[in-house]
Amino acid sequence: MPPPTPLSAHLLSLAESLNAHMPLAPGEERIERPAYVVWLGAGGDHPAFTVVQRLRLAPHQVAATVAEIRELLAARGRPRATWEIGPSATPPDLVERLLSLGMAPFEEPLATGMVLRRPLPPIATEVVARRVETVDECAAAFEVLHAVFQERTETPAERRRRAELALAPERAARRGVFLATLDGAVVAASSALYTDDAVVLGGAATLPHARGRGAYRALVAARYAEAARRGTPTLVIQAGGMSRPILEGLGFEAVAELHVLVDETSHGAQAG
């Protein structure tokens, strides 16, 4: 069944450049220029927390703009960054130009912007997924995300404090944390960000012993139920290679292919 209407320009842009649109949390920053957007997350120096995207450059501007962004990030103590190059990026050979300037493919070098605009089909799984309700649940979800992604450096006390902040009313109105349990134990977790016309799905993590049991699909279903409850039953995600086929099976449309590069040159500039 074809989609009911053409995809809006806003949803296309959201799927291609998530960080350029998402609501900012405390400690986050977004630098917007006509030629680019830089999102600075609050998670540490992992390159996933420093994202350069929505690049609109003329060929003669590429080298100078890269140097400008590297200097900007070095000044902020950001040693590594990911660069997302989507179908709207210019010039058309931008990926090749960035590689020639010292960047390299990221550990997950390709991502797919995907959108779900149809009702989610029924999902049968023994895993139970829902939004967290307590600080203990939120901290447990964060612990699973850390165990799988290893993106943050924090103590258990710091993780609990982050969980407390995540459940504060002003933060919970914009972002949700979700967990999945199997036989009563937390085995997977993810997040969601709420915009006016869609819910953006964050990365999901499942502990190795529980994989293949439907935790990922259960988390998608829980966040779709939340989106429907909020009156915005449209889901947007940037999917990796493992999740894309699952999402396609659930009715998601692939709307943007992105190359993801990592740049560590600012680290050398900062150190020198």
Buried (B, 14 or more C-beta within 10 A) or exposed (E): EEEEEEBEEEBBBBBBBBBBBBEBBEEBEBBEEEBBBBBBBEBEBBBBBBBBBBBBBEEEBBBEBBBBBBEBBBEBEBBBBBBBBBEBBBBEEBBEBBEEBEBEEBEBBBBBBBBBBBEBEEBEBEBBBBBBEEBEBBBBBBBBBBEBEEBBEBEEEEBBBBBEBBBEEEBBEBBBBBBBBBEEEBBBBBBBBBBEEBBBBBBBBBBEEBEEBBBBBBBBBBBBBBBBEEEBBBBBBBBBEEBBEBBBEBBBBBBBEBBBBBBBBBBEBBEE
